[in-house]
Amino acid sequence: MEAKIKFAVVGCGHIGKRHAEMISRNEEAELVALCDIKNKEDLGIDHFNVPFYSSLEELLKAVPDADVISICTPNGLHAKQSIMALNAKHHVVCEKPLGLSKASLEEVIFKALQMSKQVFAVMQNRYSPPSVWLKEMIDEKRLGDILIVQSNMYWNRDERYYKKDTWKGTKDLDGGTLFTQFSHFIDIMYWLFGDIHSIEGKFADFTHKDLTEFEDSGIVNFNFVNGGIGSINYSTSIWDQNMESSMTIIGSKGSIKVGGQYMNEVEYCHVKDYEMPVLQEANPANDYGHYKGSAANHHYVIENVIDTLKHRTSATTNALEGMKVVDIIERIYQVKSKND
C-alpha cells in the first residue's frame, strides 16, 4: 500500500479543527501532530489523539517526517510561518489569505522554489458547483466579451464575532475586512477575469468603530486588464445575519448572476445558444454557531494536496494565485489610505 501523506496542523481554532477532521477522514492522509499557543484542554481536540505542541518551532523539531504543515493561524502570521515550515523542508497548506502583503509572499514563493516545496493556498470556494460552472463558461468564452462584473458581498460580523482579546479586528493579525471575510470572492473574480487596474473607492466604518481597527464597508470600482469594468461592494454591517455574496457578469453574448448567501445559487442565466444545465447542489456554509463562513469544501482542498503530491494533478490554487489576491486587496487598501 502506498504511503500516506502526513499532515501537522498549526492553529486549532474553527478552521484548524476542520483541517484536522478532513485529514483524519481521508484514507490517504495521516494526522501526525497539532499545535496551538492555547492550552490543549481548552481547544476541544482530545479526540484526535496525536502529539500536541505549543509552538511551531517545537513542532518542526519534533516531527521532521511530516510531509505537510497546515497553517490555520491568524492572518498576520501566515507568511512568516510558511517560510519557517518551508525552511524545515515541508510542503505548506495555508489558509486564506496567504499573507497580508505582496512583498511577504514574494519571500514565501522564493523560499518554496529554493526548497523545491509546494505551497497550497486554501480557496475552497473554487470547488462549489456554481464556481466550477462559471469557470467553464468564461474559459469557453460563452459570454463573448466581458463588459461588466459586479460583486456584492454583504455579511454580518458584530460583537458576537469581534470578541475582546482576540486577533480578529486587529490591523496586524486580521488585516481588514477584504482579507478575512471577502478574499474568497476576490479570488473567484481574479480566477475568472484576471488582474485589475485603475482602482477607485469609497470606504466607511459604520458599525465597527469600537470593534475593529479598520473599515467595515466599501464601494470599489476598477478596470480589468483583459477588458471590461468591474466593481466590488462590500460590508460586514448587515444586521444580524449574512445577506448575500453575489456576482453579476454582463457579456456581449449573455448575462449571468450567481448569488445566494455564499455565491451558491445561479439566479440568472441568459446566454446566446445556451441552455443552463442542472448543477450539483452546493455544500452548506461552515456554521460556527452565531455566524457562518464560506462553503464547507475543505475536504476537496485536502484531496487536492494529496493528489498533487502523488503527481496525479496540480494545485487548485497555487502560491502565485494566492499572492495575486493579496496584491489586489493591498492595492485597494492603498486607495483607501490615500483617501483617509
Beta strands, then each sheet from edge to edge (+ up, - down):
strand 1: 5-10
strand 2: 29-35
strand 3: 52-53
strand 4: 68-71
strand 5: 91-94
strand 6: 119-121
strand 7: 146-154
strand 8: 196-204
strand 9: 217-224
strand 10: 229-235
strand 11: 244-251
strand 12: 254-259
strand 13: 265-271
strand 14: 285-287
strand 15: 292-295
sheet 1: 3+ 2+ 1+ 4+ 5+ 6+
sheet 2: 8+ 9- 10+ 7+ 11- 12+ 13-
sheet 3: 14+ 15-
end
